[in-house]
Amino acid sequence: MEPVTEWIHGKNPDLDGPIGADEDLIEARLIDSLDFLEFIYLLESVSGRTIDLQEVSIDDFRTLNRIRERFLTTTTEAAR
């Protein structure tokens, strides 16, 4: 998750402190539509998987917990 939170902090230099795991990143405008594709590329790079935009919803990107669960957790880890 560190690359994800670093990216968010880099795009929001006025953001102080940690980002809450359940904070709504979209409502808080920490991820906006102009940077969304760049964010997708970051997640693909970090996860090593391609993200098919037809198989996801905006809610998959709403919180750090959901991002971790949807994109950064392997099938084996999710089964635990």
N, CA, C and O atoms as a MOPAC input file, in Angstrom:
PM7 MOZYME 1SCF
protein

 N      0.80200 1    -1.20700 1     0.00000 1
 C      0.00000 1     0.00000 1     0.00000 1
 C      0.84100 1     1.26500 1     0.00000 1
 O      0.36100 1     2.34200 1    -0.35100 1
 N      2.08500 1     1.12600 1     0.39200 1
 C      2.92600 1     2.31700 1     0.48600 1
 C      3.00600 1     3.09900 1    -0.82900 1
 O      2.88200 1     4.32300 1    -0.80000 1
 N      3.21000 1     2.44300 1    -1.99000 1
 C      3.23800 1     3.22400 1    -3.23700 1
 C      1.92400 1     3.95600 1    -3.50000 1
 O      1.92200 1     5.05000 1    -4.06500 1
 N      0.82100 1     3.35800 1    -3.09500 1
 C     -0.49000 1     3.98100 1    -3.29900 1
 C     -0.62300 1     5.21900 1    -2.41800 1
 O     -1.01500 1     6.28100 1    -2.90100 1
 N     -0.30500 1     5.09500 1    -1.15100 1
 C     -0.42500 1     6.25900 1    -0.26200 1
 C      0.59100 1     7.34300 1    -0.62000 1
 O      0.29300 1     8.53100 1    -0.49800 1
 N      1.77400 1     6.95200 1    -1.05600 1
 C      2.76100 1     7.94700 1    -1.50000 1
 C      2.25000 1     8.70400 1    -2.71900 1
 O      2.42100 1     9.91900 1    -2.81300 1
 N      1.62400 1     7.99300 1    -3.65000 1
 C      1.07500 1     8.63300 1    -4.84800 1
 C     -0.00400 1     9.64200 1    -4.44800 1
 O     -0.01600 1    10.77200 1    -4.93400 1
 N     -0.90600 1     9.22500 1    -3.56200 1
 C     -1.98900 1    10.10700 1    -3.12000 1
 C     -1.41400 1    11.34900 1    -2.43700 1
 O     -1.86800 1    12.46300 1    -2.69700 1
 N     -0.42200 1    11.16600 1    -1.56600 1
 C      0.21200 1    12.31400 1    -0.90500 1
 C      0.91900 1    13.19900 1    -1.93100 1
 O      0.89700 1    14.42400 1    -1.80700 1
 N      1.54200 1    12.59600 1    -2.93800 1
 C      2.21700 1    13.37600 1    -3.97300 1
 C      1.25800 1    14.23500 1    -4.77600 1
 O      1.61000 1    15.34000 1    -5.18800 1
 N      0.04900 1    13.73600 1    -5.00200 1
 C     -0.96500 1    14.49100 1    -5.74300 1
 C     -1.68200 1    15.51400 1    -4.86200 1
 O     -2.36300 1    16.40900 1    -5.36300 1
 N     -1.52300 1    15.37200 1    -3.55900 1
 C     -2.20400 1    16.25500 1    -2.60200 1
 C     -1.19900 1    16.78100 1    -1.58400 1
 O     -1.22100 1    16.37300 1    -0.42300 1
 N     -0.31900 1    17.68200 1    -2.01000 1
 C      0.76300 1    18.13300 1    -1.12900 1
 C      0.28000 1    18.82800 1     0.14600 1
 O      1.03900 1    18.92500 1     1.10900 1
 N     -0.95100 1    19.30600 1     0.17300 1
 C     -1.47500 1    19.94800 1     1.37800 1
 C     -2.01800 1    18.94300 1     2.38800 1
 O     -2.41300 1    19.31800 1     3.49200 1
 N     -2.03600 1    17.67300 1     2.01200 1
 C     -2.55700 1    16.63000 1     2.88700 1
 C     -1.55500 1    16.34100 1     3.99100 1
 O     -0.41400 1    15.96300 1     3.72500 1
 N     -1.98500 1    16.51900 1     5.21800 1
 C     -1.12300 1    16.24800 1     6.37100 1
 C     -1.54900 1    14.94800 1     7.02900 1
 O     -2.74100 1    14.65700 1     7.12700 1
 N     -0.59800 1    14.18400 1     7.46900 1
 C     -0.89100 1    12.97500 1     8.22800 1
 C     -1.29900 1    11.80200 1     7.36800 1
 O     -1.36700 1    11.89700 1     6.14200 1
 N     -1.56800 1    10.69500 1     8.03500 1
 C     -1.92000 1     9.47500 1     7.31500 1
 C     -3.34300 1     9.54200 1     6.75000 1
 O     -4.17300 1    10.33400 1     7.19700 1
 N     -3.59300 1     8.69800 1     5.76900 1
 C     -4.91400 1     8.58000 1     5.16900 1
 C     -5.61800 1     7.41800 1     5.85800 1
 O     -5.07000 1     6.31800 1     5.93200 1
 N     -6.80300 1     7.64900 1     6.35200 1
 C     -7.56900 1     6.59700 1     7.01000 1
 C     -7.91100 1     5.47800 1     6.04100 1
 O     -8.25200 1     5.73300 1     4.88600 1
 N     -7.82200 1     4.25200 1     6.50600 1
 C     -8.06500 1     3.08600 1     5.65500 1
 C     -9.47900 1     3.07100 1     5.08400 1
 O     -9.70500 1     2.49200 1     4.02200 1
 N    -10.42800 1     3.69500 1     5.76600 1
 C    -11.80800 1     3.74100 1     5.29200 1
 C    -12.25100 1     5.12900 1     4.85100 1
 O    -13.44000 1     5.36800 1     4.63800 1
 N    -11.29700 1     6.04500 1     4.71500 1
 C    -11.62700 1     7.38500 1     4.23400 1
 C    -12.03500 1     7.30600 1     2.77100 1
 O    -11.38400 1     6.62100 1     1.98100 1
 N    -13.09400 1     7.99300 1     2.40800 1
 C    -13.57100 1     8.00300 1     1.03000 1
 C    -12.64600 1     8.90500 1     0.20800 1
 O    -12.71500 1    10.13100 1     0.29600 1
 N    -11.79700 1     8.28700 1    -0.57600 1
 C    -10.77500 1     9.00900 1    -1.33600 1
 C    -11.37900 1     9.88600 1    -2.42500 1
 O    -10.82400 1    10.92700 1    -2.77700 1
 N    -12.50800 1     9.45900 1    -2.94700 1
 C    -13.15200 1    10.20800 1    -4.02900 1
 C    -13.91300 1    11.40100 1    -3.46300 1
 O    -13.77300 1    12.51800 1    -3.96100 1
 N    -14.70900 1    11.17600 1    -2.43700 1
 C    -15.44700 1    12.27600 1    -1.80800 1
 C    -14.49400 1    13.32300 1    -1.24200 1
 O    -14.78300 1    14.51900 1    -1.28800 1
 N    -13.36000 1    12.87600 1    -0.71000 1
 C    -12.36600 1    13.80600 1    -0.15600 1
 C    -11.53200 1    14.45700 1    -1.25700 1
 O    -10.67600 1    15.29700 1    -0.98100 1
 N    -11.78600 1    14.06800 1    -2.49800 1
 C    -11.08500 1    14.60100 1    -3.67800 1
 C     -9.57200 1    14.32900 1    -3.63700 1
 O     -8.77200 1    15.12200 1    -4.13400 1
 N     -9.20600 1    13.20100 1    -3.03900 1
 C     -7.79900 1    12.81000 1    -3.01500 1
 C     -7.41200 1    12.10900 1    -4.30700 1
 O     -6.23900 1    12.07700 1    -4.67900 1
 N     -8.39800 1    11.55100 1    -4.98200 1
 C     -8.22600 1    11.00500 1    -6.33300 1
 C     -9.28100 1    11.68500 1    -7.18500 1
 O    -10.47500 1    11.58600 1    -6.90000 1
 N     -8.84400 1    12.37600 1    -8.23100 1
 C     -9.82600 1    13.04100 1    -9.08000 1
 C     -9.81100 1    12.44000 1   -10.48300 1
 O     -8.94700 1    11.63300 1   -10.82300 1
 N    -10.77300 1    12.84800 1   -11.27400 1
 C    -10.94200 1    12.26000 1   -12.60500 1
 C     -9.75200 1    12.52400 1   -13.51600 1
 O     -9.47100 1    11.71700 1   -14.40300 1
 N     -9.05400 1    13.62100 1   -13.32300 1
 C     -7.91100 1    13.93100 1   -14.17100 1
 C     -6.74300 1    12.98100 1   -13.92700 1
 O     -5.96900 1    12.69800 1   -14.84200 1
 N     -6.61500 1    12.49600 1   -12.71300 1
 C     -5.49800 1    11.61800 1   -12.36100 1
 C     -5.89800 1    10.14100 1   -12.29400 1
 O     -5.06900 1     9.28900 1   -11.97500 1
 N     -7.16400 1     9.83800 1   -12.59400 1
 C     -7.65900 1     8.48900 1   -12.39000 1
 C     -6.91700 1     7.44800 1   -13.23100 1
 O     -6.56200 1     6.38800 1   -12.71500 1
 N     -6.67800 1     7.72300 1   -14.49800 1
 C     -5.96200 1     6.74900 1   -15.33700 1
 C     -4.53500 1     6.53100 1   -14.85400 1
 O     -4.03200 1     5.40800 1   -14.88800 1
 N     -3.89200 1     7.58000 1   -14.41300 1
 C     -2.55000 1     7.43000 1   -13.83600 1
 C     -2.60600 1     6.53200 1   -12.59700 1
 O     -1.71000 1     5.71800 1   -12.37200 1
 N     -3.65500 1     6.68600 1   -11.80500 1
 C     -3.83500 1     5.85500 1   -10.61800 1
 C     -4.05500 1     4.39400 1   -11.01300 1
 O     -3.52500 1     3.49200 1   -10.36400 1
 N     -4.81600 1     4.16100 1   -12.04900 1
 C     -5.03100 1     2.79400 1   -12.55300 1
 C     -3.69400 1     2.18300 1   -12.95700 1
 O     -3.40800 1     1.03800 1   -12.60400 1
 N     -2.88500 1     2.91900 1   -13.68000 1
 C     -1.56300 1     2.41700 1   -14.09500 1
 C     -0.69100 1     2.09700 1   -12.88700 1
 O      0.03900 1     1.10500 1   -12.89000 1
 N     -0.76600 1     2.92900 1   -11.86200 1
 C     -0.02000 1     2.66100 1   -10.63500 1
 C     -0.47100 1     1.33900 1   -10.02300 1
 O      0.36000 1     0.50100 1    -9.67500 1
 N     -1.78400 1     1.14900 1    -9.89000 1
 C     -2.29500 1    -0.09400 1    -9.31300 1
 C     -1.89700 1    -1.30700 1   -10.14200 1
 O     -1.57800 1    -2.35800 1    -9.58600 1
 N     -1.91100 1    -1.17500 1   -11.45400 1
 C     -1.47900 1    -2.27900 1   -12.31300 1
 C     -0.01000 1    -2.59100 1   -12.08200 1
 O      0.38100 1    -3.75700 1   -12.03200 1
 N      0.79300 1    -1.56500 1   -11.94400 1
 C      2.21900 1    -1.75100 1   -11.70300 1
 C      2.47500 1    -2.41700 1   -10.35800 1
 O      3.28300 1    -3.34100 1   -10.26300 1
 N      1.79300 1    -1.95400 1    -9.32600 1
 C      1.98600 1    -2.48800 1    -7.97800 1
 C      1.46900 1    -3.92000 1    -7.86700 1
 O      2.10100 1    -4.76000 1    -7.22700 1
 N      0.32800 1    -4.19900 1    -8.48400 1
 C     -0.28900 1    -5.52300 1    -8.37500 1
 C      0.27800 1    -6.52800 1    -9.36400 1
 O      0.18800 1    -7.73700 1    -9.14900 1
 N      0.86600 1    -6.02800 1   -10.45600 1
 C      1.35800 1    -6.92900 1   -11.49700 1
 C      0.24300 1    -7.51000 1   -12.34700 1
 O      0.45200 1    -8.48100 1   -13.07500 1
 N     -0.94100 1    -6.91800 1   -12.25800 1
 C     -2.09400 1    -7.39600 1   -13.02100 1
 C     -2.72800 1    -6.25000 1   -13.79900 1
 O     -2.67600 1    -5.09400 1   -13.37800 1
 N     -3.32400 1    -6.58300 1   -14.93300 1
 C     -4.06200 1    -5.61300 1   -15.71800 1
 C     -5.43200 1    -5.42000 1   -15.09900 1
 O     -6.06300 1    -6.38500 1   -14.66600 1
 N     -5.89200 1    -4.19200 1   -15.05400 1
 C     -7.21900 1    -3.89000 1   -14.53500 1
 C     -8.13500 1    -3.62400 1   -15.71800 1
 O     -7.92600 1    -2.67100 1   -16.47000 1
 N     -9.14700 1    -4.46400 1   -15.88400 1
 C    -10.14100 1    -4.29200 1   -16.93500 1
 C    -11.20600 1    -3.33600 1   -16.40600 1
 O    -11.95300 1    -3.67900 1   -15.49000 1
 N    -11.27400 1    -2.15900 1   -16.97100 1
 C    -12.18200 1    -1.13500 1   -16.47300 1
 C    -13.64700 1    -1.51700 1   -16.62000 1
 O    -14.51300 1    -0.90600 1   -15.99300 1
 N    -13.93200 1    -2.51200 1   -17.43400 1
 C    -15.31500 1    -2.97300 1   -17.56600 1
 C    -15.69900 1    -3.94000 1   -16.45700 1
 O    -16.86900 1    -4.29400 1   -16.31300 1
 N    -14.71100 1    -4.37000 1   -15.66900 1
 C    -14.97300 1    -5.32200 1   -14.59200 1
 C    -14.86500 1    -4.69400 1   -13.19900 1
 O    -14.89400 1    -5.40500 1   -12.19400 1
 N    -14.74400 1    -3.39700 1   -13.13900 1
 C    -14.62800 1    -2.70600 1   -11.85000 1
 C    -15.67600 1    -1.60400 1   -11.78000 1
 O    -16.27000 1    -1.21000 1   -12.78300 1
 N    -15.88000 1    -1.12300 1   -10.56200 1
 C    -16.77000 1     0.02700 1   -10.37400 1
 C    -16.00700 1     1.09800 1    -9.59500 1
 O    -14.93100 1     0.84300 1    -9.05400 1
 N    -16.56700 1     2.26700 1    -9.55100 1
 C    -15.92000 1     3.36500 1    -8.83500 1
 C    -15.74500 1     3.01200 1    -7.36100 1
 O    -14.80400 1     3.48100 1    -6.72100 1
 N    -16.63100 1     2.20000 1    -6.82600 1
 C    -16.53400 1     1.80700 1    -5.42200 1
 C    -15.28300 1     0.98300 1    -5.13200 1
 O    -14.83400 1     0.92900 1    -3.98600 1
 N    -14.71500 1     0.34300 1    -6.15000 1
 C    -13.48200 1    -0.42500 1    -5.96800 1
 C    -12.28100 1     0.47000 1    -5.66800 1
 O    -11.23000 1    -0.01700 1    -5.25000 1
 N    -12.43300 1     1.76700 1    -5.88000 1
 C    -11.34500 1     2.72600 1    -5.68000 1
 C    -11.64300 1     3.71600 1    -4.56100 1
 O    -10.88700 1     4.66700 1    -4.36100 1
 N    -12.71000 1     3.50800 1    -3.84800 1
 C    -13.20200 1     4.49900 1    -2.89500 1
 C    -12.37400 1     4.61000 1    -1.61800 1
 O    -12.19400 1     5.71500 1    -1.10700 1
 N    -11.86400 1     3.49500 1    -1.09000 1
 C    -11.08200 1     3.53000 1     0.15600 1
 C     -9.81700 1     2.69900 1     0.00100 1
 O     -9.72700 1     1.84400 1    -0.88100 1
 N     -8.84700 1     2.95800 1     0.86200 1
 C     -7.61800 1     2.15900 1     0.84200 1
 C     -7.91700 1     0.69200 1     1.15000 1
 O     -7.30900 1    -0.20000 1     0.56000 1
 N     -8.84700 1     0.44000 1     2.06700 1
 C     -9.20400 1    -0.94200 1     2.37100 1
 C     -9.76900 1    -1.65300 1     1.14700 1
 O     -9.40700 1    -2.79600 1     0.86900 1
 N    -10.65000 1    -0.98400 1     0.42000 1
 C    -11.24500 1    -1.60100 1    -0.76300 1
 C    -10.20500 1    -1.79300 1    -1.85800 1
 O    -10.22200 1    -2.81600 1    -2.54300 1
 N     -9.31200 1    -0.84900 1    -2.03800 1
 C     -8.24400 1    -0.98000 1    -3.03300 1
 C     -7.36800 1    -2.17500 1    -2.69000 1
 O     -7.03200 1    -2.97400 1    -3.56300 1
 N     -7.00300 1    -2.29500 1    -1.43200 1
 C     -6.18100 1    -3.43200 1    -0.98700 1
 C     -6.91100 1    -4.75100 1    -1.27100 1
 O     -6.34100 1    -5.68300 1    -1.83900 1
 N     -8.16700 1    -4.80500 1    -0.86900 1
 C     -8.96400 1    -6.01400 1    -1.02700 1
 C     -9.14900 1    -6.38400 1    -2.49800 1
 O     -9.02700 1    -7.55200 1    -2.86600 1
 N     -9.43900 1    -5.40700 1    -3.32300 1
 C     -9.78400 1    -5.66200 1    -4.72900 1
 C     -8.56900 1    -5.87200 1    -5.62500 1
 O     -8.61800 1    -6.68700 1    -6.54600 1
 N     -7.48000 1    -5.14900 1    -5.36800 1
 C     -6.37100 1    -5.15700 1    -6.31600 1
 C     -5.04200 1    -5.65800 1    -5.74900 1
 O     -4.18700 1    -6.10800 1    -6.51200 1
 N     -4.85100 1    -5.59300 1    -4.44500 1
 C     -3.54000 1    -5.88700 1    -3.89800 1
 C     -3.50000 1    -7.12700 1    -3.02000 1
 O     -2.47300 1    -7.41900 1    -2.40800 1
 N     -4.59700 1    -7.85500 1    -2.95200 1
 C     -4.64700 1    -9.08600 1    -2.18900 1
 C     -4.71400 1   -10.25200 1    -3.17100 1
 O     -5.55900 1   -10.28100 1    -4.06500 1
 N     -3.82700 1   -11.18900 1    -2.99200 1
 C     -3.85200 1   -12.34600 1    -3.86500 1
 C     -5.03100 1   -13.24000 1    -3.52000 1
 O     -5.59200 1   -13.11900 1    -2.43100 1
 N     -5.41500 1   -14.12100 1    -4.40500 1
 C     -6.52200 1   -15.05100 1    -4.15800 1
 C     -6.25400 1   -15.88200 1    -2.92800 1
 O     -7.17300 1   -16.14700 1    -2.15300 1
 N     -5.01700 1   -16.29900 1    -2.72800 1
 C     -4.64400 1   -17.10100 1    -1.56200 1
 C     -4.84200 1   -16.31400 1    -0.27100 1
 O     -5.37200 1   -16.85100 1     0.70200 1
 N     -4.42400 1   -15.04900 1    -0.24900 1
 C     -4.58200 1   -14.22500 1     0.94300 1
 C     -6.06200 1   -13.96600 1     1.22600 1
 O     -6.47300 1   -13.94900 1     2.38600 1
 N     -6.85200 1   -13.77000 1     0.20000 1
 C     -8.28600 1   -13.48500 1     0.37200 1
 C     -9.01200 1   -14.69900 1     0.93900 1
 O    -10.02600 1   -14.54500 1     1.62100 1
 N     -8.51700 1   -15.88800 1     0.67300 1
 C     -9.17100 1   -17.11600 1     1.14300 1
 C     -8.92100 1   -17.36000 1     2.63100 1
 O     -9.65400 1   -18.13200 1     3.25000 1
 N     -7.91500 1   -16.72700 1     3.21800 1
 C     -7.58600 1   -16.93300 1     4.63400 1
 C     -8.62100 1   -16.41500 1     5.55900 1
 O     -8.47100 1   -16.52300 1     6.77600 1

